[in-house]
Amino acid sequence: MKNNKSLIFVTLLIVLTVFCVVPNQNVLAQGRIILATTTSTDNSGLLEALLPLFEEKYNVRVDVVAVGTGKAISIAENGDADLILVHAREAEDQFVNEGYGVNRRDVMYNDFIILGPSSDPAGLKGINEVGQAFAKINNSQSDFISRGDDSGTNKKELSIWSNADIEPTGKWYIETGQGMGASLNVANEKQAYIMTDRGTYLAYRSDLDLEIVLEGDPELFNPYGIIAVNPELYSHVNYQMAMALIGFITSQQGQKIINEFTAHGEVLFHPSAIKPENIK
């Protein structure tokens, strides 16, 4: 009898030890979320201004996967992220319409610009229409750096070539397969033309020997959206905390941070969830 009691005690002790040592996975899941986003938001430094406040407020860790928009969407479609923050509206709408995402919200916008060397070999200065500028780059065979990574920037760039009825090919058209910051560095080294979002340019401007040779074309408008992964498709996603982050970024506090985030005295992104004049 005594041996049986000892055996029961040891068994209970082992069970209690296991439960204490091996934490409940659901509890762990509540402590982190995965945000798949673009290199432009990451390279700009904006996430460093936004996420620590959210993490402290909700006692959660946000793991950022910074890739091109196409890759970020693919990661979410595989159920490997809780939400996405990207900038390719057509692809975003497809992501939602196919049932992968829910509750898309506008977050912010900036614009794309064309950078080039001061010598401007293609003669783009003074041109206001980006399709015409791309035609001159093609005709002059001037070096052009493309991200070539299915990012939002790359999708927009390819749409401009297509609208201009140009298929960019040849040694002058160089695809990096890298993010915006790395691609800017390549363009700088080669003194080549490149299309970039304004936010990343401003963050890198002090290290670049390139000039803005074209800006202001409405075709270069660059909106960002944030979308939670559909919990009905992937039950393991942390939908509640994903929506909390979406709510934070689109709230007065989050939009104020975006509105006041600057580099070299210039605003990198303009809030779109709340009109700037309504941000307190």
N, C-alpha and C positions, 0 to 999 in steps of 0.2 A: 504493500500500500504506500509505504514511504517512497519507494522507488518510482511508483506511478505519479505521485505528487511532484517529485523532483523532475520527472520527464515533462509533465505538463508545464511546470514553471519555466523550464529551459526552452520549451517550444514557444510559449508566450513571449519570452524574452527575445527570441530570434525574430519573431513576427514583428514585435514593436521596433526592434532595431532596424529591420528592413524598411519599415514605413518611415522611420526617422531619417534614414540615410538616403533613400531613393525618393525624391520629391515628386509630388503629383504633377504629371505633365500638363494638365489643364491649368494648374496654378502658374507653372512656368510660362505657359503661353500667354497668360494675361499680362506678363511683365515685359513683353516685347512685341513689336510689329515690324513688318518689312515693307519699306517704301521703295518701289522701283520707280526711278525718275531719270531725268536727262542729265547729261554732263553739263549742260548750260546752267541749270539751277545749282548744281554742285560746285562747278568751277567758279561761279560768281561769288560764292560765299554766303548766299542768301539763307541756305539751310542752317548754317551755323548761327545765324541770327534768330531763326524761327524755332528750331527743334529743341534746344535746351530748355526753353521756357515751358514748352508743352511737356517734355519729359519730367520736369520738376513738378508741374501742376498735377499730372496724372500718375506719377511714380511708374513710368514705363520707359523702356528703351526703344528708340527708333533706329533700326538697322537700315541704312541707306544703300541701295544698289544703284549706282550711277552709270547708266549706259545710254545708248541711243534710244529714241522713242520706240522704234520698231522692236528692239530687243526688250525694252521695259514691258511693252504690251505682251510680247511672247512669254516672258517670265510669268506675268499675271495670268495669262491664258492657261498655263500649266499648273496654276494653283500655288506658285512659289513666291507669291507676294500677297500682302493684305490690301494694298492700294497702289495706284499709280498717279504720278504727277508728270504730265507730258504736254507736248505742243504739236499736235497734228490732228486737227479737228475731224477730218474725214475718217482717219484711222480710229479715233476715239469713239465716234458715233458707231462705227462698225463693231468695235469692242463691246459696246452696250447692246446694240441690236442683236448680236449673236449670243447674248446672254451671259457673257463673261463678267460684265461690270454693271453696277447700279449706282444711281444717284450722282451722275456727273454734275460738277459745279464749276463755273468760271472762277478763276483765281486771280489772274493778272495778265498783262500783255506788255510787250515792247515791240521792237521791229528788227528786221534784218537789215544789214548794211553791206555794201561791197567795199572791201579794202584792196589797196594795191600799192605798189611802190611809187615814190614821188615822181619818178620818170614817166609813169603812166604810158607804157609802150602801146597800149591799145587805144589810147585817146578817149578815155571815158569821162574825164572831167567836163562838166557842163551838160552831160546827158541826164535826163530825168526819168527815163523809162528803162526798167531793168532788162526787158527783152531785147531792146536795142543795144544795151551795153554788152549782153552776152553774145550777141551777133558780132560785135566788133572784136570781142576776145577771140571768138572762133575764127574770124577772118584773118586776124593778125597772128593766130597761133601763139598767143601769149600764154605763158604758164598760168594755169588755174588749178588751185588745190580744192579737191572735193573730199568731204569726209568719207563718202562711199560706204556708210555703215547703217543705212536704213533709219537714220535718226530723223527727227522732225525737220532739222535743218537740211539734211540730205534730200528728204522727200520734197521740200519746198524748192530746193535748187533744181532737182530733176523736173519738176513741174514747169519751171520757168524755161528750161531748155526745150521741153516738149511743146509748150505754147509758142515758142519762137521757131518751131519746126527745125530744130537743130539736134543732131545726135553727136554729143561731144566725144570725139575719139582722137587718138594720136598721143605722141609723147608729151605734148603740152598739157594734156588733161591728166592730172595726177591724183589718184585716190589713195587716201591714207589708211582707211579702215579704222580710224581712231576718233577720239572725242574732240570736242571743239577746242579746248585749250591746246592739246597736242597738235592739232591741225593748224592752228594759228602759228605755233612755233615753226612748223614746216614751211608755211607760207612766208614767214619772216626770213628764214634761212635762205629760201630760194628767191626772195623778192618777187613773189607771185601774187596774183589776184586770188581772193577768197571771199565767200559769203559767210557771214557770221551773225549771230544775234548780238544786239547792241550790249546786252548785259555782260556777256563774256568778254567782249572787246574792251569795255570800260575796266573790267577787273584786270585785264592783261595789258592795257594800253602802255603803261610805263616801260614794258619790256619789248615793245614792238616798234620796228622802224617801217611802219606801213601807215598809209593815210586813208581816210574815208574818201572814196572817189565817186560814190553814188549813195544817196539816201533819199527818203521821202516818198518813194513810189508806193501808193496804196497796196500794190501787189505784195509788198514786203511786210505787211502787218503780221504780227506773231503772237497769237493768243495761247494761253496755257489753261489746261483743265485738270481737275483732280477727280478720281473715280475709285470707289470701293469695289473690291472683287466680290462677286455674287456669292453669298453664303449658302444659297440653295444649290449651287453647283459644287462648291467646295466647303464642306461643313467645318473643316479644320481652321479656316481663316478667322482671324480675330476681327470680325466685322464691327463689333461694338467699339473697340478702340480705334479702328480705322475711321469710323464715322466721327469719333471724338476728335481725331486729328483734322479731318475735313472741316468739322465745325470750328475748330480753333483757327485754322488758316483763313477761313472765310469770315471770321468774326471781326468785330471792331478792333480787337487787340492784334490779331494776325494781319489784317489789312493795313493797320497803322504801321506795323513793322515793315511791311513790304513798301509802303508809301514813303517811308523815311530811310530806306536802305539805299545808300549812295556809294559811289566810288569816284574819286577825283571831283567831288562836288556835283556829280550828276546822278539822277535817279536811274537805277538799272531796270526796274520793273514798275509798271503802273497797276494798282489794284483794280479789279473788275467785279469782285463780288459785292463791293460797296463803292458807291461813287466817292471819289476823293473829297468832294466838298461836304460829304456826310460823315466822314471819319473824324472822330473826336479824339 
